[in-house]
Amino acid sequence: MKVLVNSDKTIAVDDSLTRFVAGEVRRVLSRFDARLTRVEVHLSDINNLRTGKPDKRCLIEARPKAGAPRTASATTTKVASAVNQALGKMRRSLTTFFGRRRRQGLMAATQLATARKTAATARTAVQKRTRLSARGPKKTPIYQARRKAWTFAAH
């Protein structure tokens, strides 16, 4: 997994910041290391050099080997806390993403096995053909007669 650190003109990215961000990315996302090709971290200062409201933003983009890129972002007053919050969101996002893909693979295998079993059963058993309407089986004539009687009695 490659880790790339980018920033806008207001945040100076030196070796110490790059090492810190890369170390945090590897520490937090280590369990997905084999399934990710690249992780890009974009650091920015939203309102330039003014102070006050939370203005440091960290956007993380993770690229799985198979699938669309995933993104997560966080905005705080300090770069380190923005990186940690965004990494937490990214970890949860990737856990969900890979969990769903795994579940879908298991479900596909189960459906295939069920389809094979059903096909084998259909070949061996003689099935009685029944005609059903879109709303289900037809009501019995007695029930229909009673229902007609109820509507006349209500008037």
DSSP file (Angstrom, degrees, kcal/mol; ACC not computed):
  #  RESIDUE AA STRUCTURE BP1 BP2  ACC     N-H-->O    O-->H-N    N-H-->O    O-->H-N    TCO  KAPPA ALPHA  PHI   PSI    X-CA   Y-CA   Z-CA
    1    1 A M              0   0    0      0, 0.0     2,-0.3     0, 0.0    37,-0.2   0.000 360.0 360.0 360.0 124.3    0.0    0.0    0.0
    2    2 A K  E     -a   38   0A   0     35,-2.0    37,-3.0     2,-0.0     2,-0.5  -0.718 360.0-153.5 -89.6 142.0    1.4    3.4   -1.1
    3    3 A V  E     -a   39   0A   0     -2,-0.3     2,-0.4    35,-0.2    37,-0.2  -0.973  11.5-173.5-118.6 120.8    0.7    6.4    1.1
    4    4 A L  E     -a   40   0A   0     35,-2.6    37,-3.1    -2,-0.5     2,-0.5  -0.944   7.5-158.8-115.3 134.0    0.7    9.8   -0.5
    5    5 A V  E     +a   41   0A   0     -2,-0.4     2,-0.3    35,-0.2    37,-0.2  -0.958  16.1 173.0-115.7 122.8    0.5   13.1    1.4
    6    6 A N  E     +a   42   0A   0     35,-3.4    37,-2.8    -2,-0.5     2,-0.3  -0.876   2.2 175.9-123.2 156.5   -0.7   16.2   -0.3
    7    7 A S  E     -a   43   0A   0     -2,-0.3    37,-0.2    35,-0.2     2,-0.1  -0.971  28.6-108.2-151.9 167.7   -1.6   19.7    1.0
    8    8 A D    >   -     0   0    0     35,-1.3     3,-0.8    -2,-0.3    35,-0.0  -0.241  51.4 -86.3 -87.1-174.2   -2.6   23.1   -0.1
    9    9 A K  T 3  S+     0   0    0      1,-0.2    35,-0.1    -2,-0.1    -1,-0.1   0.656 121.2  60.8 -72.8 -14.6   -0.3   26.1    0.0
   10   10 A T  T 3  S+     0   0    0      1,-0.1     2,-0.6    35,-0.1    -1,-0.2   0.694  95.4  64.6 -87.6 -18.4   -1.1   27.0    3.6
   11   11 A I  S <  S-     0   0    0     -3,-0.8     2,-0.6    32,-0.2    -1,-0.1  -0.921  76.8-143.7-109.3 120.8    0.1   23.8    5.2
   12   12 A A        -     0   0    0     -2,-0.6     2,-0.8     1,-0.0     5,-0.1  -0.720  10.5-154.9 -84.6 119.8    3.8   23.1    5.0
   13   13 A V        +     0   0    0     -2,-0.6     2,-0.2     4,-0.1    -6,-0.1  -0.847  24.4 166.0 -98.6 107.6    4.4   19.4    4.5
   14   14 A D     >  -     0   0    0     -2,-0.8     4,-2.4     1,-0.0     5,-0.2  -0.485  53.0 -86.6-108.8-175.4    7.8   18.5    5.8
   15   15 A D  H  > S+     0   0    0      1,-0.2     4,-2.8     2,-0.2     5,-0.2   0.883 124.4  53.1 -61.7 -39.9    9.4   15.1    6.5
   16   16 A S  H  > S+     0   0    0      2,-0.2     4,-2.4     1,-0.2    -1,-0.2   0.921 111.7  44.8 -65.6 -42.4    8.1   14.9   10.1
   17   17 A L  H  > S+     0   0    0      2,-0.2     4,-2.7     1,-0.2     5,-0.2   0.906 114.1  50.0 -66.6 -41.0    4.5   15.5    9.0
   18   18 A T  H  X S+     0   0    0     -4,-2.4     4,-2.6     2,-0.2     5,-0.2   0.921 112.5  46.7 -62.9 -43.9    4.8   13.1    6.2
   19   19 A R  H  X S+     0   0    0     -4,-2.8     4,-2.6     2,-0.2    -2,-0.2   0.908 112.7  50.4 -63.9 -42.1    6.3   10.4    8.5
   20   20 A F  H  X S+     0   0    0     -4,-2.4     4,-2.4    -5,-0.2    -2,-0.2   0.952 114.2  43.2 -60.9 -50.2    3.6   11.1   11.1
   21   21 A V  H  X S+     0   0    0     -4,-2.7     4,-2.6     1,-0.2    -2,-0.2   0.926 115.6  48.0 -64.1 -45.7    0.7   10.8    8.6
   22   22 A A  H  X S+     0   0    0     -4,-2.6     4,-2.5    -5,-0.2    -1,-0.2   0.898 112.2  50.2 -62.8 -40.5    2.2    7.7    6.9
   23   23 A G  H  X S+     0   0    0     -4,-2.6     4,-2.3    -5,-0.2    -1,-0.2   0.913 111.8  47.3 -63.9 -42.8    2.8    6.0   10.2
   24   24 A E  H  X S+     0   0    0     -4,-2.4     4,-2.8     2,-0.2     5,-0.3   0.905 111.8  50.6 -65.2 -41.1   -0.8    6.7   11.4
   25   25 A V  H  X S+     0   0    0     -4,-2.6     4,-2.6     1,-0.2    -2,-0.2   0.937 113.5  44.7 -62.4 -46.0   -2.2    5.4    8.1
   26   26 A R  H  < S+     0   0    0     -4,-2.5     4,-0.3    -5,-0.2    -1,-0.2   0.874 115.0  49.0 -66.5 -36.5   -0.2    2.2    8.3
   27   27 A R  H >< S+     0   0    0     -4,-2.3     3,-0.5    -5,-0.2    -2,-0.2   0.940 119.2  36.0 -67.9 -47.4   -1.1    1.7   12.0
   28   28 A V  H 3< S+     0   0    0     -4,-2.8     3,-0.4     1,-0.2    -2,-0.2   0.888 126.4  36.4 -76.8 -39.7   -4.8    2.3   11.6
   29   29 A L  T >< S+     0   0    0     -4,-2.6     3,-1.3    -5,-0.3    -1,-0.2   0.101  79.6 115.4-102.1  22.9   -5.3    0.6    8.2
   30   30 A S  G X  S+     0   0    0     -3,-0.5     3,-1.4    -4,-0.3     4,-0.3   0.831  70.3  60.1 -63.3 -33.0   -2.8   -2.2    8.6
   31   31 A R  G 3  S+     0   0    0     -3,-0.4    -1,-0.3     1,-0.3     3,-0.2   0.707 107.6  46.3 -70.2 -17.2   -5.5   -5.0    8.4
   32   32 A F  G X> S+     0   0    0     -3,-1.3     3,-1.1     1,-0.1     4,-0.9   0.267  79.7 111.7-102.1  10.1   -6.4   -3.8    4.9
   33   33 A D  G X4 S+     0   0    0     -3,-1.4     3,-0.6     1,-0.3    -1,-0.1   0.858  77.5  46.5 -54.5 -43.4   -2.8   -3.6    3.7
   34   34 A A  G 34 S+     0   0    0     -4,-0.3    -1,-0.3     1,-0.2    -2,-0.1   0.728 114.3  48.3 -74.0 -21.0   -3.1   -6.5    1.2
   35   35 A R  G <4 S+     0   0    0     -3,-1.1    30,-2.3    -4,-0.1     2,-0.4   0.486  99.8  74.7 -99.8  -3.5   -6.4   -5.2   -0.2
   36   36 A L  E <<  - B   0  64A   0     -4,-0.9     3,-0.1    -3,-0.6    26,-0.0  -0.893  50.3-172.6-111.9 140.0   -5.5   -1.6   -0.8
   37   37 A T  E    S+     0   0A   0     26,-2.8   -35,-2.0    -2,-0.4     2,-0.3   0.831  72.7   0.5 -92.3 -40.7   -3.3   -0.3   -3.6
   38   38 A R  E     -aB   2  63A   0     25,-0.9    25,-2.6   -37,-0.2     2,-0.4  -0.999  50.8-159.7-153.1 146.1   -2.9    3.4   -2.5
   39   39 A V  E     -aB   3  62A   0    -37,-3.0   -35,-2.6    -2,-0.3     2,-0.5  -0.993  14.4-164.0-127.2 123.3   -4.1    5.8    0.2
   40   40 A E  E     -aB   4  61A   0     21,-3.0    21,-2.9    -2,-0.4     2,-0.5  -0.913   1.4-162.4-109.9 133.8   -4.0    9.5   -0.5
   41   41 A V  E     -aB   5  60A   0    -37,-3.1   -35,-3.4    -2,-0.5     2,-0.6  -0.969   3.4-166.5-116.5 122.2   -4.2   12.0    2.3
   42   42 A H  E     -aB   6  59A   0     17,-3.2    17,-2.7    -2,-0.5     2,-0.4  -0.943   4.6-167.7-112.1 117.4   -5.1   15.6    1.4
   43   43 A L  E     +aB   7  58A   0    -37,-2.8   -35,-1.3    -2,-0.6     2,-0.3  -0.859  14.9 164.8-104.5 137.4   -4.5   18.2    4.1
   44   44 A S  E     - B   0  57A   0     13,-2.3    13,-3.1    -2,-0.4     2,-0.6  -0.989  38.1-131.2-150.1 158.4   -6.0   21.7    3.8
   45   45 A D  E >   - B   0  56A   0     -2,-0.3     3,-1.1    11,-0.2    11,-0.2  -0.954  22.0-158.7-109.6 112.5   -6.7   24.9    5.7
   46   46 A I  T 3  S+     0   0    0      9,-3.2    -1,-0.2    -2,-0.6    10,-0.1   0.923  87.1  29.7 -64.1 -49.7  -10.3   25.9    4.9
   47   47 A N  T >  S-     0   0    0      1,-0.3     3,-1.5     8,-0.2    -1,-0.3  -0.114 105.6-124.1-106.5  38.1  -10.2   29.5    5.9
   48   48 A N  T <  S-     0   0    0     -3,-1.1    -1,-0.3     1,-0.2    -2,-0.0  -0.357  74.3 -18.3  60.0-126.5   -6.6   30.2    5.1
   49   49 A L  T 3  S+     0   0    0     -2,-0.1    -1,-0.2    -3,-0.1     2,-0.1   0.373 101.6 115.7 -98.0   5.8   -4.6   31.6    8.0
   50   50 A R    <   -     0   0    0     -3,-1.5    -3,-0.2     1,-0.1     2,-0.2  -0.410  54.4-142.5 -72.2 150.9   -7.5   32.9   10.1
   51   51 A T        +     0   0    0     -2,-0.1     2,-0.5     3,-0.0    -1,-0.1  -0.537  56.9  66.8-105.8 175.4   -8.0   31.3   13.5
   52   52 A G  S    S+     0   0    0     -2,-0.2     3,-0.1    25,-0.1    -1,-0.0  -0.940  80.4  50.2 123.3-113.1  -11.2   30.5   15.4
   53   53 A K  S    S-     0   0    0     -2,-0.5     2,-0.1     1,-0.2    23,-0.1  -0.117 104.2 -73.4 -61.5 160.1  -13.6   27.8   14.1
   54   54 A P        +     0   0    0      0, 0.0    23,-0.3     0, 0.0    -1,-0.2  -0.369  64.7 158.7 -55.3 122.7  -12.3   24.3   13.2
   55   55 A D        +     0   0    0     21,-0.6    -9,-3.2    -2,-0.1     2,-0.6   0.438  32.8  99.3-133.9  -1.3  -10.5   24.9    9.9
   56   56 A K  E     -BC  45  76A   0     20,-2.9    20,-2.3   -11,-0.2     2,-0.4  -0.814  53.7-167.2 -91.6 124.7   -8.0   22.1    9.4
   57   57 A R  E     -BC  44  75A   0    -13,-3.1   -13,-2.3    -2,-0.6     2,-0.5  -0.918  12.6-168.1-117.9 137.5   -9.4   19.5    7.0
   58   58 A C  E     -BC  43  74A   0     16,-2.5    16,-1.8    -2,-0.4     2,-0.5  -0.986   4.3-172.9-124.3 121.0   -8.1   16.0    6.2
   59   59 A L  E     -BC  42  73A   0    -17,-2.7   -17,-3.2    -2,-0.5     2,-0.5  -0.963   6.4-164.9-113.8 125.9   -9.6   14.1    3.3
   60   60 A I  E     -BC  41  72A   0     12,-3.4    12,-1.9    -2,-0.5     2,-0.5  -0.939   4.8-169.5-115.3 131.9   -8.5   10.5    2.9
   61   61 A E  E     -BC  40  71A   0    -21,-2.9   -21,-3.0    -2,-0.5     2,-0.4  -0.977   4.7-169.4-122.2 118.3   -9.0    8.5   -0.3
   62   62 A A  E     -BC  39  70A   0      8,-2.8     8,-2.8    -2,-0.5   -23,-0.2  -0.897   8.1-154.1-109.4 136.3   -8.4    4.8   -0.2
   63   63 A R  E     -B   38   0A   0    -25,-2.6   -26,-2.8    -2,-0.4   -25,-0.9  -0.901   8.6-153.9-114.4 105.2   -8.3    2.7   -3.4
   64   64 A P  E     -B   36   0A   0      0, 0.0   -28,-0.2     0, 0.0     3,-0.2  -0.359  27.4-115.8 -69.7 156.7   -9.2   -0.9   -3.1
   65   65 A K  S    S+     0   0    0    -30,-2.3     2,-0.5     1,-0.3   -29,-0.1   0.875 107.6  26.1 -61.6 -37.8   -7.7   -3.4   -5.6
   66   66 A A  S    S+     0   0    0    -31,-0.3    -1,-0.3     2,-0.1     2,-0.2  -0.965 113.6  33.3-129.4 115.9  -11.2   -4.2   -6.9
   67   67 A G  S    S-     0   0    0     -2,-0.5     3,-0.1    -3,-0.2     0, 0.0  -0.658  90.5 -50.1 131.6 172.4  -13.9   -1.5   -6.4
   68   68 A A        -     0   0    0     -2,-0.2    -2,-0.1     1,-0.1    -3,-0.0  -0.422  65.6 -91.3 -78.1 152.9  -14.5    2.2   -6.4
   69   69 A P        -     0   0    0      0, 0.0     2,-0.4     0, 0.0    -6,-0.2  -0.321  38.0-141.9 -63.1 147.6  -12.3    4.5   -4.3
   70   70 A R  E     -C   62   0A   0     -8,-2.8    -8,-2.8    -3,-0.1     2,-0.3  -0.887  16.4-164.1-110.5 142.7  -13.6    5.2   -0.7
   71   71 A T  E     +C   61   0A   0     -2,-0.4     2,-0.3   -10,-0.2   -10,-0.2  -0.928  12.8 174.7-128.2 153.5  -13.3    8.7    0.9
   72   72 A A  E     -C   60   0A   0    -12,-1.9   -12,-3.4    -2,-0.3     2,-0.3  -0.974   8.4-173.1-151.0 145.1  -13.6   10.0    4.4
   73   73 A S  E     -C   59   0A   0     -2,-0.3     2,-0.3   -14,-0.2   -14,-0.2  -0.959   6.6-172.7-140.3 158.5  -12.9   13.5    5.8
   74   74 A A  E     -C   58   0A   0    -16,-1.8   -16,-2.5    -2,-0.3     2,-0.4  -0.989   9.9-153.6-148.9 147.9  -12.8   15.3    9.1
   75   75 A T  E     +C   57   0A   0     -2,-0.3     2,-0.2   -18,-0.2   -18,-0.2  -0.990  30.8 140.1-127.6 122.9  -12.4   19.0   10.1
   76   76 A T  E     -C   56   0A   0    -20,-2.3   -20,-2.9    -2,-0.4   -21,-0.6  -0.771  61.3 -94.9-143.4-171.2  -10.9   20.1   13.4
   77   77 A T  S    S+     0   0    0    -23,-0.3     2,-0.3    -2,-0.2   -20,-0.1   0.697 104.7  48.9 -86.2 -19.8   -8.6   22.8   14.8
   78   78 A K  S  > S-     0   0    0    -22,-0.2     4,-1.8     1,-0.1     5,-0.1  -0.924  74.1-134.6-124.7 148.3   -5.4   20.7   14.6
   79   79 A V  H  > S+     0   0    0     -2,-0.3     4,-2.5     1,-0.2     5,-0.2   0.903 104.3  54.2 -64.8 -42.8   -4.0   18.6   11.7
   80   80 A A  H  > S+     0   0    0      1,-0.2     4,-2.2     2,-0.2    -1,-0.2   0.913 110.4  45.0 -62.1 -44.0   -3.1   15.6   13.9
   81   81 A S  H  > S+     0   0    0      2,-0.2     4,-2.5     1,-0.2    -1,-0.2   0.863 111.7  53.5 -70.3 -33.2   -6.7   15.3   15.3
   82   82 A A  H  X S+     0   0    0     -4,-1.8     4,-2.4     2,-0.2    -2,-0.2   0.915 109.8  48.4 -64.3 -41.5   -8.1   15.7   11.8
   83   83 A V  H  X S+     0   0    0     -4,-2.5     4,-2.3     2,-0.2    -2,-0.2   0.930 112.8  47.5 -63.4 -45.5   -6.0   12.9   10.5
   84   84 A N  H  X S+     0   0    0     -4,-2.2     4,-1.9     2,-0.2    -2,-0.2   0.898 113.3  47.3 -65.3 -40.9   -6.9   10.6   13.3
   85   85 A Q  H  X S+     0   0    0     -4,-2.5     4,-2.1     2,-0.2    -1,-0.2   0.922 113.0  48.2 -66.9 -42.9  -10.7   11.3   13.0
   86   86 A A  H  X S+     0   0    0     -4,-2.4     4,-2.4     1,-0.2    -2,-0.2   0.885 110.4  52.2 -65.4 -37.3  -10.6   10.8    9.2
   87   87 A L  H  X S+     0   0    0     -4,-2.3     4,-2.6     2,-0.2    -1,-0.2   0.879 107.1  53.0 -65.9 -37.2   -8.7    7.6    9.6
   88   88 A G  H  X S+     0   0    0     -4,-1.9     4,-1.9     2,-0.2    -2,-0.2   0.920 111.1  46.3 -62.0 -43.2  -11.3    6.3   12.1
   89   89 A K  H  X S+     0   0    0     -4,-2.1     4,-2.3     1,-0.2    -2,-0.2   0.899 112.5  50.6 -65.2 -39.8  -14.0    7.0    9.6
   90   90 A M  H  X S+     0   0    0     -4,-2.4     4,-2.8     2,-0.2     5,-0.2   0.903 107.7  52.7 -66.0 -40.9  -12.0    5.4    6.8
   91   91 A R  H  X S+     0   0    0     -4,-2.6     4,-2.2     1,-0.2    -1,-0.2   0.924 111.7  46.0 -60.8 -44.3  -11.4    2.3    8.9
   92   92 A R  H  X S+     0   0    0     -4,-1.9     4,-2.1     2,-0.2    -1,-0.2   0.900 112.9  50.6 -64.7 -40.3  -15.2    1.9    9.6
   93   93 A S  H  X S+     0   0    0     -4,-2.3     4,-2.6     1,-0.2    -2,-0.2   0.920 112.6  45.2 -63.9 -44.1  -16.0    2.5    5.9
   94   94 A L  H  X S+     0   0    0     -4,-2.8     4,-2.8     2,-0.2     5,-0.3   0.864 109.7  55.2 -69.8 -35.4  -13.5   -0.1    4.7
   95   95 A T  H  X S+     0   0    0     -4,-2.2     4,-1.9    -5,-0.2    -1,-0.2   0.929 112.7  43.0 -61.1 -44.4  -14.7   -2.6    7.3
   96   96 A T  H  X S+     0   0    0     -4,-2.1     4,-2.5     2,-0.2     5,-0.2   0.929 114.7  50.6 -64.9 -46.1  -18.2   -2.2    6.0
   97   97 A F  H  X S+     0   0    0     -4,-2.6     4,-2.0     1,-0.2    -2,-0.2   0.944 116.1  38.7 -60.0 -52.3  -17.1   -2.3    2.3
   98   98 A F  H  X S+     0   0    0     -4,-2.8     4,-2.1     1,-0.2    -1,-0.2   0.830 114.4  55.7 -71.8 -30.9  -15.0   -5.5    2.6
   99   99 A G  H  X S+     0   0    0     -4,-1.9     4,-2.5    -5,-0.3    -1,-0.2   0.909 109.0  46.9 -65.1 -42.1  -17.6   -7.1    4.9
  100  100 A R  H  X S+     0   0    0     -4,-2.5     4,-2.9     2,-0.2     5,-0.2   0.905 111.3  50.9 -66.4 -41.1  -20.3   -6.6    2.4
  101  101 A R  H  X S+     0   0    0     -4,-2.0     4,-1.9    -5,-0.2    -1,-0.2   0.900 112.2  47.5 -63.6 -38.8  -18.2   -7.9   -0.4
  102  102 A R  H  X S+     0   0    0     -4,-2.1     4,-2.3     2,-0.2    -2,-0.2   0.924 112.9  48.3 -66.8 -44.1  -17.4  -11.0    1.6
  103  103 A R  H  X S+     0   0    0     -4,-2.5     4,-2.9     1,-0.2    -2,-0.2   0.898 110.2  51.5 -63.2 -40.6  -21.0  -11.5    2.5
  104  104 A Q  H  X S+     0   0    0     -4,-2.9     4,-2.5     1,-0.2    -1,-0.2   0.888 109.5  50.8 -63.9 -38.4  -22.1  -11.1   -1.1
  105  105 A G  H  X S+     0   0    0     -4,-1.9     4,-1.9    -5,-0.2    -1,-0.2   0.907 112.5  46.0 -64.4 -41.5  -19.6  -13.7   -2.1
  106  106 A L  H  X S+     0   0    0     -4,-2.3     4,-2.3     2,-0.2    -2,-0.2   0.896 113.0  50.1 -67.5 -39.6  -20.8  -16.1    0.5
  107  107 A M  H  X S+     0   0    0     -4,-2.9     4,-2.9     2,-0.2    -2,-0.2   0.899 109.1  51.6 -66.1 -39.0  -24.5  -15.4   -0.4
  108  108 A A  H  X S+     0   0    0     -4,-2.5     4,-2.2     2,-0.2    -1,-0.2   0.908 110.9  48.1 -63.4 -41.1  -23.7  -16.0   -4.1
  109  109 A A  H  X S+     0   0    0     -4,-1.9     4,-2.1     2,-0.2    -2,-0.2   0.898 113.0  48.3 -65.9 -39.9  -22.1  -19.4   -3.3
  110  110 A T  H  X S+     0   0    0     -4,-2.3     4,-2.5     2,-0.2    -2,-0.2   0.910 111.3  49.7 -66.2 -42.3  -25.0  -20.3   -1.1
  111  111 A Q  H  X S+     0   0    0     -4,-2.9     4,-2.6     1,-0.2    -2,-0.2   0.886 109.8  51.7 -64.5 -37.7  -27.5  -19.4   -3.8
  112  112 A L  H  X S+     0   0    0     -4,-2.2     4,-2.2     2,-0.2    -1,-0.2   0.921 110.9  47.1 -64.4 -43.4  -25.6  -21.4   -6.4
  113  113 A A  H  X S+     0   0    0     -4,-2.1     4,-2.2     2,-0.2    -2,-0.2   0.903 113.1  49.2 -64.6 -40.6  -25.7  -24.5   -4.1
  114  114 A T  H  X S+     0   0    0     -4,-2.5     4,-2.6     1,-0.2    -2,-0.2   0.905 110.0  51.4 -64.7 -41.4  -29.4  -24.0   -3.5
  115  115 A A  H  X S+     0   0    0     -4,-2.6     4,-2.3     1,-0.2    -2,-0.2   0.897 110.3  49.0 -63.4 -40.2  -30.1  -23.6   -7.2
  116  116 A R  H  X S+     0   0    0     -4,-2.2     4,-2.2     2,-0.2    -1,-0.2   0.915 112.0  48.3 -64.6 -42.4  -28.2  -26.8   -7.9
  117  117 A K  H  X S+     0   0    0     -4,-2.2     4,-2.2     1,-0.2    -2,-0.2   0.909 112.4  48.8 -65.4 -41.6  -30.1  -28.7   -5.2
  118  118 A T  H  X S+     0   0    0     -4,-2.6     4,-2.5     1,-0.2    -1,-0.2   0.896 110.3  51.2 -64.9 -40.6  -33.4  -27.4   -6.5
  119  119 A A  H  X S+     0   0    0     -4,-2.3     4,-1.8     2,-0.2    -1,-0.2   0.900 110.3  49.1 -64.1 -40.1  -32.6  -28.3  -10.1
  120  120 A A  H  X S+     0   0    0     -4,-2.2     4,-1.4     1,-0.2    -1,-0.2   0.901 112.4  48.1 -66.2 -40.2  -31.7  -31.9   -9.0
  121  121 A T  H  X S+     0   0    0     -4,-2.2     4,-2.5     1,-0.2    -2,-0.2   0.894 109.7  52.7 -66.5 -39.8  -34.9  -32.2   -7.0
  122  122 A A  H  < S+     0   0    0     -4,-2.5    -1,-0.2     1,-0.2    -2,-0.2   0.853 107.6  52.1 -65.7 -34.8  -37.0  -30.9  -10.0
  123  123 A R  H  < S+     0   0    0     -4,-1.8    -1,-0.2    -5,-0.2    -2,-0.2   0.870 116.0  39.0 -69.1 -35.3  -35.4  -33.4  -12.3
  124  124 A T  H  < S+     0   0    0     -4,-1.4     2,-0.3    -5,-0.1    -2,-0.2   0.819 108.7  64.6 -87.7 -31.7  -36.3  -36.4  -10.0
  125  125 A A  S  < S-     0   0    0     -4,-2.5     2,-0.6    -5,-0.1     0, 0.0  -0.698  76.1-131.1 -98.2 145.5  -39.7  -35.3   -8.7
  126  126 A V        -     0   0    0     -2,-0.3     2,-0.4     2,-0.0    -3,-0.1  -0.832  28.2-152.1 -92.4 122.2  -42.8  -35.0  -10.8
  127  127 A Q        -     0   0    0     -2,-0.6     2,-0.4    -5,-0.2    -5,-0.0  -0.769  10.1-128.3-102.0 141.5  -44.4  -31.7  -10.0
  128  128 A K        -     0   0    0     -2,-0.4     2,-0.4     1,-0.0    -1,-0.0  -0.715  25.6-130.2 -84.0 130.5  -48.1  -30.9  -10.3
  129  129 A R        -     0   0    0     -2,-0.4     2,-0.4     2,-0.0    -1,-0.0  -0.679  27.9-176.9 -84.6 130.0  -48.8  -27.8  -12.3
  130  130 A T        -     0   0    0     -2,-0.4     2,-0.6     2,-0.0    -2,-0.0  -0.965  21.9-131.9-125.2 145.7  -51.1  -25.3  -10.7
  131  131 A R        -     0   0    0     -2,-0.4     2,-0.4     0, 0.0    -2,-0.0  -0.849  27.4-177.6 -99.0 126.1  -52.4  -22.1  -12.2
  132  132 A L        -     0   0    0     -2,-0.6     2,-0.1     5,-0.1    -2,-0.0  -0.939  19.4-135.0-121.2 144.0  -52.1  -19.1  -10.0
  133  133 A S  B >   -D  136   0B   0      3,-1.4     3,-1.3    -2,-0.4     5,-0.0  -0.323  39.1 -96.5 -82.6 178.1  -53.2  -15.5  -10.6
  134  134 A A  T 3  S+     0   0    0      1,-0.3    -1,-0.1    -2,-0.1    -2,-0.0   0.767 125.8  50.7 -66.9 -24.3  -51.0  -12.6   -9.8
  135  135 A R  T 3  S-     0   0    0      1,-0.4    -1,-0.3     0, 0.0    -3,-0.0   0.363 120.6 -99.3 -96.2   5.3  -52.8  -12.2   -6.4
  136  136 A G  B <  S-D  133   0B   0     -3,-1.3    -3,-1.4     3,-0.0    -1,-0.4  -0.683  70.9  -9.4 112.1-167.1  -52.5  -15.8   -5.4
  137  137 A P  S    S-     0   0    0      0, 0.0    -5,-0.1     0, 0.0     2,-0.1  -0.293  78.6 -99.4 -68.3 153.3  -54.9  -18.8   -5.5
  138  138 A K        -     0   0    0      1,-0.1     2,-0.1    -5,-0.0    -2,-0.0  -0.396  37.7-111.0 -72.6 148.5  -58.5  -18.2   -6.4
  139  139 A K        -     0   0    0      1,-0.1    -1,-0.1    -2,-0.1    -3,-0.0  -0.414  37.5-100.5 -74.5 154.4  -61.1  -18.0   -3.7
  140  140 A T     >  -     0   0    0      1,-0.1     4,-1.9    -2,-0.1     3,-0.2  -0.424  28.6-116.7 -72.8 152.8  -63.6  -20.8   -3.4
  141  141 A P  H  > S+     0   0    0      0, 0.0     4,-2.3     0, 0.0     5,-0.2   0.832 113.5  57.7 -60.2 -32.2  -67.1  -20.1   -4.9
  142  142 A I  H  > S+     0   0    0      1,-0.2     4,-2.4     2,-0.2     5,-0.2   0.926 106.5  48.0 -64.6 -43.8  -68.7  -20.4   -1.4
  143  143 A Y  H  > S+     0   0    0      1,-0.2     4,-2.4     2,-0.2    -1,-0.2   0.909 111.1  51.0 -63.7 -40.7  -66.5  -17.7    0.0
  144  144 A Q  H  X S+     0   0    0     -4,-1.9     4,-2.1     1,-0.2    -1,-0.2   0.896 109.5  50.6 -64.2 -39.3  -67.3  -15.5   -3.0
  145  145 A A  H  X S+     0   0    0     -4,-2.3     4,-2.0     2,-0.2    -1,-0.2   0.918 111.0  48.5 -64.1 -42.8  -71.0  -16.0   -2.5
  146  146 A R  H  X S+     0   0    0     -4,-2.4     4,-2.3     1,-0.2    -2,-0.2   0.913 109.5  52.6 -62.6 -42.2  -70.8  -15.1    1.2
  147  147 A R  H  X S+     0   0    0     -4,-2.4     4,-1.8     1,-0.2    -1,-0.2   0.890 108.5  50.2 -62.9 -39.3  -68.8  -12.0    0.4
  148  148 A K  H  X S+     0   0    0     -4,-2.1     4,-1.6     1,-0.2    -1,-0.2   0.892 109.7  51.7 -64.9 -38.4  -71.5  -10.9   -2.1
  149  149 A A  H  X S+     0   0    0     -4,-2.0     4,-2.1     1,-0.2    -2,-0.2   0.885 106.5  54.0 -65.4 -38.0  -74.2  -11.5    0.5
  150  150 A W  H  X S+     0   0    0     -4,-2.3     4,-1.6     1,-0.2    -1,-0.2   0.902 106.1  51.9 -63.1 -41.0  -72.2   -9.4    3.0
  151  151 A T  H  X S+     0   0    0     -4,-1.8     4,-0.6     1,-0.2    -1,-0.2   0.882 111.8  46.2 -66.5 -36.2  -72.1   -6.4    0.7
  152  152 A F  H >< S+     0   0    0     -4,-1.6     3,-0.5     1,-0.2    -1,-0.2   0.856 110.3  53.5 -72.9 -33.9  -75.9   -6.5    0.0
  153  153 A A  H 3< S+     0   0    0     -4,-2.1    -1,-0.2     1,-0.2    -2,-0.2   0.817 102.5  58.7 -69.3 -29.5  -76.6   -6.9    3.7
  154  154 A A  H 3<        0   0    0     -4,-1.6    -1,-0.2     1,-0.2    -2,-0.2   0.762 360.0 360.0 -73.0 -23.6  -74.5   -3.8    4.6
  155  155 A H    <<        0   0    0     -4,-0.6    -1,-0.2    -3,-0.5    -2,-0.2   0.481 360.0 360.0 -77.1 360.0  -76.7   -1.5    2.3
